[in-house]
Amino acid sequence: MAKCKFCQAELPEGTTLCPQCGEVNRDEKKMTPGKTALVVAAVVVLAALVVALVYAGMNVVVTSEEQVEAAVETVAETVAETEAATVPADGNPDDETAKGTYTASDADVIAARDTVVARVGDKTLTNGQLQMFYWTEVRNFLSSYGAYASYLGFDTTKPLDVQTCALADTACTWQQFFLASALNSWRNYQATAAEAERTGYLMDAEMQAQLDSAVENLEMTAQMYGFESAEALLRSDVGPGAGVEDYQHFLNLYYTGSMYFSDLCEKNTPTDQEVEDYFTANEEAYASSGLTREDKTVDVRHVLIMPEGATSENIRTDTFEDAAWESSRVKAEELLAQWEQGDKSEESFAELAMEHSQDGSASDGGLYTGVQEGQMVEAFNDWCFDDIRQPGDYGLVKTEFGYHLMFFVDSQPIWMESARSDLISARANETLNGILEQYPVEADFDKILLGFVDLNGEAEEEAETEVQAQAQPAAEPVEGDSYVWIVAGVSAALLAAAAFVFYRKEEAI
């Protein structure tokens, strides 16, 4: 039996974690920590619509920094109460807690690369392919939450199989949590890809060409950053056990499934009448959350003329003489009269704003979009939200900032867009669940082995790289240990075009 390099205690068979001192016994050869563009790709894709992460039975929809902060606050108390974790005892053999730890030696993970660990119908997932999905989940989490990850109880200095996941509704480690997520993601991708195959769906030629050249692009990227091969680059990003075939497998499933599903959802886009019917059916629930048919947003353009001598820095603090205000009023009226002599169009008003407005929106033609009632100062707000206001209306309004030439562009009911978004999500969820029902997953947790990636080393080098980048101009890539984004040969625009939502099933895989 192998012994711990740190305390010489005997190591349990198949694990590198010492039960006595808690240290992880790794190969002496240092692996180059890295980042994978597949992860960022997934973040970009999911963020294009909604990133739906179900943690502890609650939906955490991450679409902005503010929502990330809110998500952190909802679990802060739970994390604070969590004690230092140790590897738990083996749990349920039919779910991700089957093993206390799935971490194995590099040699064992590589040897198990072709071992089938899960099935969906007649489709299989090998242990090598699983590495791609597993580390994508881990890096997706880190990319989404960044510095907030530590507040959620995620410690990059410790192995994932010794940390309790404070976000899960059942006792499990972060490793078990990400494993369940990885298997769930694979099921979603595989099921939709299988449906695409069954229905004879064909990807467009441009995207297929991108996929066909993915491995070639990976080889070029590896050479650019000083790696011996694409396999070496993959190893730095997703640990041992995953090869270029597994990388290609991930891309094929992801794009085939996502684009097929995206097309399904597009064909099921609701009409305005369907959106209105949906809102009516749920009107009481919307009202309880403060959303009614009367709520609206407006789009408006304006030209701000400040009192003489005022700037954006002193307008809030200084007092200006009546003569300075009178001068701004006269100039505003002259500009309005000048504009009225033309075609009185929105386009000519935008040109006027770009030339004369003292507001930060001048570069955008004085445009404010999606303005909600109460968002602007009183006089500005009252003019915009007057019940008689119609597209094309214009006028002159005085506020504490100066005189505003106003042009009303349009208004939109808030409820309509909210209901449309909710209905689209509901239909996407229903469509996906209908597909998943046809493709139940079977996982053999006893055969799963996961490699090790030094996330803490990567975090430290990333911080160092950022400091260096601020101190000197950007340079060409150099050979050696560097962070590398694996280039999949597709742009962010193509990724966003393939976007769709995967919802995690409540039941354990």
WOWO-V735587 format. One record per residue. N is the residue number from 1. RES is the residue in one letter. PHI is phi in whole degrees, -180 to 180 (none if undefined). D_LAST is the distance of its C-alpha to the last C-alpha in whole Angstrom. Layout:
n = <N N>
res = <RES RES>
phi = <PHI PHI>
d_last = <D_LAST D_LAST>
This chain:
n = <1 2 3 4 5 6 7 8 9 10 11 12 13 14 15 16 17 18 19 20 21 22 23 24 25 26 27 28 29 30 31 32 33 34 35 36 37 38 39 40 41 42 43 44 45 46 47 48 49 50 51 52 53 54 55 56 57 58 59 60 61 62 63 64 65 66 67 68 69 70 71 72 73 74 75 76 77 78 79 80 81 82 83 84 85 86 87 88 89 90 91 92 93 94 95 96 97 98 99 100 101 102 103 104 105 106 107 108 109 110 111 112 113 114 115 116 117 118 119 120 121 122 123 124 125 126 127 128 129 130 131 132 133 134 135 136 137 138 139 140 141 142 143 144 145 146 147 148 149 150 151 152 153 154 155 156 157 158 159 160 161 162 163 164 165 166 167 168 169 170 171 172 173 174 175 176 177 178 179 180 181 182 183 184 185 186 187 188 189 190 191 192 193 194 195 196 197 198 199 200 201 202 203 204 205 206 207 208 209 210 211 212 213 214 215 216 217 218 219 220 221 222 223 224 225 226 227 228 229 230 231 232 233 234 235 236 237 238 239 240 241 242 243 244 245 246 247 248 249 250 251 252 253 254 255 256 257 258 259 260 261 262 263 264 265 266 267 268 269 270 271 272 273 274 275 276 277 278 279 280 281 282 283 284 285 286 287 288 289 290 291 292 293 294 295 296 297 298 299 300 301 302 303 304 305 306 307 308 309 310 311 312 313 314 315 316 317 318 319 320 321 322 323 324 325 326 327 328 329 330 331 332 333 334 335 336 337 338 339 340 341 342 343 344 345 346 347 348 349 350 351 352 353 354 355 356 357 358 359 360 361 362 363 364 365 366 367 368 369 370 371 372 373 374 375 376 377 378 379 380 381 382 383 384 385 386 387 388 389 390 391 392 393 394 395 396 397 398 399 400 401 402 403 404 405 406 407 408 409 410 411 412 413 414 415 416 417 418 419 420 421 422 423 424 425 426 427 428 429 430 431 432 433 434 435 436 437 438 439 440 441 442 443 444 445 446 447 448 449 450 451 452 453 454 455 456 457 458 459 460 461 462 463 464 465 466 467 468 469 470 471 472 473 474 475 476 477 478 479 480 481 482 483 484 485 486 487 488 489 490 491 492 493 494 495 496 497 498 499 500 501 502 503 504 505 506 507 508 509>
res = <M A K C K F C Q A E L P E G T T L C P Q C G E V N R D E K K M T P G K T A L V V A A V V V L A A L V V A L V Y A G M N V V V T S E E Q V E A A V E T V A E T V A E T E A A T V P A D G N P D D E T A K G T Y T A S D A D V I A A R D T V V A R V G D K T L T N G Q L Q M F Y W T E V R N F L S S Y G A Y A S Y L G F D T T K P L D V Q T C A L A D T A C T W Q Q F F L A S A L N S W R N Y Q A T A A E A E R T G Y L M D A E M Q A Q L D S A V E N L E M T A Q M Y G F E S A E A L L R S D V G P G A G V E D Y Q H F L N L Y Y T G S M Y F S D L C E K N T P T D Q E V E D Y F T A N E E A Y A S S G L T R E D K T V D V R H V L I M P E G A T S E N I R T D T F E D A A W E S S R V K A E E L L A Q W E Q G D K S E E S F A E L A M E H S Q D G S A S D G G L Y T G V Q E G Q M V E A F N D W C F D D I R Q P G D Y G L V K T E F G Y H L M F F V D S Q P I W M E S A R S D L I S A R A N E T L N G I L E Q Y P V E A D F D K I L L G F V D L N G E A E E E A E T E V Q A Q A Q P A A E P V E G D S Y V W I V A G V S A A L L A A A A F V F Y R K E E A I>
phi = <none -69 -118 -67 -72 -98 -123 69 -72 -72 -93 -59 -61 85 -131 -107 -92 -80 -71 -93 -105 81 -82 -99 -90 -113 -62 -65 -68 -78 -87 -79 -69 -155 -125 -112 -67 -61 -67 -63 -58 -62 -63 -60 -64 -67 -69 -61 -116 -149 -97 -101 -115 -101 -116 54 76 -121 -86 -112 -93 -100 -128 -158 -63 -63 -71 -63 -62 -64 -64 -63 -63 -68 -117 -58 -64 -62 -64 -63 -87 -76 -85 -56 -93 -129 -62 -75 -69 -57 -111 -70 -67 -100 -140 -67 -88 -55 -115 -64 -142 -104 -69 -133 -66 -56 -62 -69 -65 -66 -65 -93 -54 -93 -71 -76 -116 -158 -137 -131 62 -98 -96 -122 -122 -90 -64 -65 -65 -61 -57 -62 -69 -64 -73 -64 -63 -61 -71 -58 -62 -66 -68 -74 -100 53 -65 -72 -56 -65 -72 -92 87 -99 -112 -72 -84 -119 -60 -69 -87 -120 -116 -73 -83 -74 -90 -80 -84 -128 -66 -159 -88 -61 -62 -64 -62 -70 -65 -61 -65 -65 -65 -66 -64 -60 -60 -62 -64 -67 -64 -70 -67 -65 -65 -60 -65 -64 -90 77 -67 -121 -72 -65 -60 -65 -68 -63 -65 -63 -65 -63 -99 -62 -67 -60 -65 -65 -62 -64 -65 -60 -65 -60 -102 81 -87 -66 -162 -64 -61 -66 -65 -61 -62 -69 -94 -126 77 -75 102 -109 -112 -63 -65 -70 -62 -64 -59 -59 -63 -61 -63 -60 -75 -63 -66 -69 -72 -63 -66 -61 -65 -60 -67 -65 -68 -105 -63 -72 -81 -61 -67 -66 -65 -64 -63 -66 -66 -61 -66 -117 -60 -64 -66 -64 -63 -66 -97 91 -113 -127 -69 -76 -71 -150 -117 -128 -112 -144 -112 -151 -122 -97 -117 -81 -58 -59 94 -86 -134 -65 -83 -107 -63 -85 -114 -92 -108 -118 -65 -59 -64 -68 -69 -64 -63 -69 -64 -61 -63 -63 -66 -66 -66 -64 -65 -60 -68 -64 -74 -94 -86 55 -96 -64 -64 -70 -67 -62 -65 -63 -65 -62 -88 -123 -69 -100 -99 -63 -82 -56 -64 -105 70 72 -87 -121 -115 63 -73 -100 -61 90 -79 -100 -63 -56 -63 -62 -61 -64 -66 -65 -102 -64 -61 -88 -65 -130 -55 97 -64 -144 179 -126 -130 -103 -129 -67 -99 142 -99 -114 -80 -111 -138 -87 -86 -175 -132 -134 -70 -64 -61 -63 -71 -65 -67 -63 -61 -65 -69 -61 -64 -63 -69 -63 -63 -64 -63 -64 -61 -64 -71 -62 -60 -85 -133 -68 -104 -125 -118 -103 -64 -65 -93 -77 -130 -117 -82 -114 -129 -80 -67 -69 -61 -66 -63 -66 -69 -62 -62 -64 -63 -65 -62 -65 -65 -75 -92 -148 -63 -63 -127 -68 -58 -119 -72 119 -76 -138 -76 -131 -92 -68 -86 -89 81 -133 -89 -62 -64 -67 -63 -65 -65 -93 -68 -163 -106 -109 -103 -75 -67 -69 -75 -69 -70>
d_last = <33 33 34 34 36 36 37 37 35 33 30 27 26 24 24 26 26 29 28 32 32 29 30 28 30 30 32 36 35 34 32 32 30 29 27 26 27 23 22 25 25 21 23 26 24 21 24 26 25 22 20 17 16 14 15 15 15 18 18 20 22 23 27 29 30 31 28 27 29 28 25 26 28 25 24 27 28 24 25 28 28 25 27 27 24 24 21 19 19 17 14 11 11 8 6 8 11 12 14 17 17 16 20 22 25 26 28 25 22 25 25 21 21 21 19 16 13 10 11 12 15 17 16 15 14 16 16 19 17 14 17 18 15 14 18 18 15 18 21 20 19 23 24 23 24 27 29 27 25 27 27 23 24 23 25 26 28 26 23 20 19 22 21 19 17 19 17 14 14 14 15 14 16 16 15 11 11 12 10 7 9 10 7 7 11 11 9 12 15 14 14 17 19 19 20 23 24 24 26 28 28 30 29 33 35 35 31 31 34 32 29 32 33 30 31 35 34 32 35 37 35 35 39 40 38 40 37 38 35 32 30 32 31 27 27 29 26 23 24 25 23 22 25 27 25 22 23 24 21 19 22 23 19 19 23 23 20 21 24 24 22 24 27 25 25 29 30 28 30 32 36 38 38 34 34 37 36 32 34 36 33 32 35 35 32 33 37 35 33 37 37 39 41 44 42 43 43 46 47 50 52 55 58 59 62 63 66 68 67 64 61 57 58 60 60 58 60 64 66 68 72 72 74 71 69 72 71 68 68 71 69 66 68 70 67 66 69 69 65 67 69 67 64 62 59 56 56 59 58 56 58 60 57 57 61 61 59 58 55 52 51 54 52 50 53 53 49 47 44 42 44 43 46 47 46 49 53 54 57 54 52 54 56 52 51 54 54 56 55 54 53 56 58 59 61 62 61 62 59 60 59 61 62 59 60 57 56 53 51 48 46 43 41 38 36 36 34 32 31 31 28 27 27 26 23 22 23 21 18 19 19 16 14 17 16 12 13 15 12 9 7 8 8 11 10 14 15 14 17 18 21 23 24 27 26 29 32 30 31 34 35 34 36 39 39 39 42 44 43 45 48 49 48 45 46 45 42 43 42 40 37 36 33 32 31 29 31 29 32 31 32 31 32 31 27 28 29 26 24 21 18 15 13 10 8 9 6 4 0>
